[in-house]
Amino acid sequence: MINLLQLDLASLRLLVLAAKTENLTQAANSAHMTVSAASKRLAELERVTHCTLFTRVPRGLQLTPAGRGLAEHARTLLDVAQQMAHDANDYAKGVRGHVRLFANTSAVIQFLPADLASFLAANPHVRIELEEALSDRTIHAVENGEAEIGIFADNVPAPGLHMQPYRRDRLVVLVPQTHALAQRSSVTLADTLDFDYVALNQGSSLLRRINDAAAGTGKHLKVRIQVSSFDGICRMIEAGLGIGILPLGSVHPELLASKLRAIPLEGEWASRTLYVGVADATRLSPEAANLYRYLSNLEVAPE
């Protein structure tokens, strides 16, 4: 049986470096050790684990299956230790708690910068770990405990969550200023479906919403190119590769002033509500409960 107390972080880090470089000299240099000291540490690690971790080859080191598996575990342990160090540093500085928040791109770009700045100004001893994710992924993260709070679009089912309205946004059609639709004061989705589209990648709640609305007209979206970000959509439209649909608040004002035109979309489907949700409001940490109340009670902007 392996005695875990015989494993030290420096040796685990050296194992990870050696696995990455497959070269003892490079691993030793990265770990700020002499080659002889690094060799002794790896030999001791093999003795403690009762495993051969590497085989020596003419060009360096080659991982054995055991070495590959233990290096992966070592990475995980080092990540946990690093997070422990960060948390200890925060507590030493007076941080009382951490909140893990997942949010979709619309929330991250349009609303959360100002909302979280206001919250943290009033709660300086809280640290928020924010991860941008698709709405489906956000809901799953809250359901499985990976996140305490999630913000997601209204067209993604979240039956297992307690949720409240967070913010509303309005979708617009983005076109180059020289486009045939550029002078329209508003358009229906049907007006746009004969043109090529720049869209988000599959899995996006926004693309799902647009596709559902298009199906209601009896037509389909003519997607010419798909990208992974709102900014990517704007740049592709600017280059003349198609038109697109985004929340108005996500478009940089300088683009609207010089290169793109935002045309309001007619129809209720173009008004979205973003929701903030938790798995169980009664089991949140005090800091997470405070943030959830704050986000739930912000004024929901009118359509």
N, C-alpha and C positions, 0 to 999 in steps of 0.2 A: 504494500500500500504506500502511495506517495505521500510524503509529509509536505503539505502545502506551505508550511511555515519556512521551508527551505528554499522556496522560490522568492527571488527579490525582483523588484521592478527594473533595475538596471540590466539584469540578465534577460528578462523578458523583452525589454526594448532592443537589446542586442540581437536577440533571436528574430524579431520582426525586421530589423535592419538587414540582417544577413539573408533572410528570406527574400527581401525586396531586391537586394543588390546581387545576390548569389556570388559575393566576393568578400572574403574575410577582411582584406585590407580596407576596402571602402566602408564596410560596416564598422570596423574599428575606428576609422577616422570620423565617421558620422557620430559615433558614440563617445568621441574624445578619449579613446583608450589606445594603448599600444596594441600591436597585433598579438603579441604574446599574452597580454592580459585578456584580450578578447577570446583567444583560443582556449585559455584556461576556463573562462566563464562558460563557454559553450560546452566544453568537456564536462564541467561540473553539472551543467543543466542536463546533459545526457545521463550522467550518473544518477541524479536525483529522480529523473523521470523514467529511468530504466528503458530508454528508447534511443535508437540511433536517429538523429535528427537530420544529418547531412551525410552525403558521401563526397569525398574529395575527388575532383576531376581536374584535368589539366588547366582549364580556364577558371577554376574557382571552386564553388560549392554547388551541390545539387541537392535539393530538398528530397527527403524520403517522404512517403505517405504520412508517417507519424509527424515528421517535421512540418508538413503542410498543415495538418490538423491542429497541432499545438501552436503554430504561429498565428493561426486564426483566433484561437482562444486567447493568446497573448495580446493580440490587438484589442479584443473586447475588454480584457482586464485593464489595459493601459487607458482605454477610453473612459472606463468607469473611474479609474484613479484620477484622471485629468478632470473629470466632472466633479469629483470629490474635492479636489484642490480649488476649483473655481467656486464651489459652494462655500468652502471654508473661508475663502478670501472675502466672499460677499458677507457672510455672517460676521467676520471680523470688522467689516466696514459698517455694520449696522443693518444690513439687509435681513428682513425678518422672514421673507417667504418668496417662493417662486411660483409663477403661473405659466403653464404650458398652453399656448393658444395656437390653434390652426385656423386659417382664414383663406377664403378664395381670393383670386387676383383682384376682382372688383373692389372688395373691401380693403385690401392692402393698398391699392393705388389711390382710391378715392377718399376713404374716410379714416382709416386707422391711424395714419400719421398724426393728424390733429387730435383725434379722440384719445389715443394713448399718451400723447404728450400732455394733455390736460389731466388725465388720470394720474400719471406718474409725478406730475408737479404737486398734486395733492397727496400722493402716496410715495414719497421718495425712498422708502425702505422696502419696496417690492421690486422684484426683477421679473420681467415678462420675456419668455422665450416664444417668439413668433415664428411660425412656419407657414409659408405660402403653399397652398395645395389646391387641387381641384375640389369642388364641392363634395363629390362622392368620397374622395379620400379623406376630407375633413370630417364628414359624418362618421366614417368608419373609425377614424382616430379617436373620436370622442366615445364611440360605443365600446371600443376595446381598451379604453383607459390610457391610450397613448397621449391624449390631450384632455385637459379638464374642460376647455371651452372651445367651441367651433363656430365659425361664421360661414354661412353657405347660402346658395340661391334658393328661391322659393319653388323651383320646378324639380327639385331633387328630393325624393321621399326620405323622411327621417322619422319613422313612426316610433322608434324607441327613445327619442330624445324629448326633454322638456325644452321648449323653444319660445322665444319672444321676438317680435319685429325689432330689427336693429336700424336699418336705413332703407330708403327707397332710391332707386336711380331710374333714369330714362334713357332708352336706347335711341341712337341716331344712326343714319346712314352716312358714312364718310366717303366722299368722292374727291378726285382732283378738281381744282377750281375751273378747269377747262372742260369738265365732263358735261354730257348732255343733260344731266339732272341738276347741275350745280345751281341753277337759278330758281329752282323750285322752293317754295316756302315750306312745303311738307310733302311727304310721299307715303303711299301705302307699300307694304312689302311686295305686293303683286307688281307695282310699278318698277321694281328693281330686278325682278327675277330673270329678265332677258339679258342681263349683264353678267360678266364674269365676276366671281367673288374671291376675295382673300379671306380665309377663315382660320379659326383656331383649330388645333389638332383634335382628333376624336377623343371623347371623354369629357370635353368641356361642357358645362351646363349651358353656357351661352350658345354654343353651336347646336346643342340639343333643342334649345328654345326656338332658334331660328328655323331649324329643320321642321319642327312640329308646326310652326306657323306657316311655313311654305307649303307643307302637305295640306293644310286647311284651304289653300287657294287652288289646289289641284296641280300645282307645279312643284318643281324641285330646285334646290339651290345648285347653281352651276359653279362649283368650286374649282378654281384654277390652280390655287396654291394654298397650302396650309402651313401655319407657323405656330410657335409655342408661346407667343407673348403678344400683349396688346401693342407694345412698341413695334414689334415685327410687322403686325398688320398695318400700322400707320406708314411704316417705311415702304412696304410693298405697294400700298395704294399710291403713295407719293411717287413711286417709280412707274406708275401707270399699269400695274399688273392686275388691276381689278378694283372693285369697290368693297366696302366692308361695313359691318355693324358692330358698334361698341357703345358702352355707356359714355355719355357726354363728358362726365367728370374725369374720365380716364385719358382724355386726349390733351396733349400739351397745348396750351393756349397759343404758343408761337407758331405751331403748325396750322392752327385754324386761322391765324392772322395772315399767313403768307402762302401756304401751299395746299391746304385741304379745306373742304367745306363740309360742315355738319348739318344734315337736313333732318328735322324732326320726323319720326315715324308715327303714322296714325295707327290707332288701335290700342285696346287695353293691354294686349300681349306685350307691348313695348315698354310698359311700366313694370318694373321688378321690385320685389321686396327682398332684402337680405335679412336672414334670420340669425340670431345668436342662440346656440343651444348647448345644453349640458346633459349628461347621462342621469344625474340625480342631484338636484339642487341642495338636498339636505345633507349630502356627504362631501360637499366641496370644502377645501381648505378655507380658512377665513379670508385669505388674500384673493383666492379665486372667486369666492362668493361675493366679495366686494366688487371685483371687476365685472362679474356677471350682472349684478344689480345696476352698475353704472352703465354698461352697454345696453341693457334692457330698457333703461329709462331715458335714453337720449331722445331728443325730439326727432320723430320720423319726418323727413322732409316731404312736403306735398308733391304730388305728381305733376 
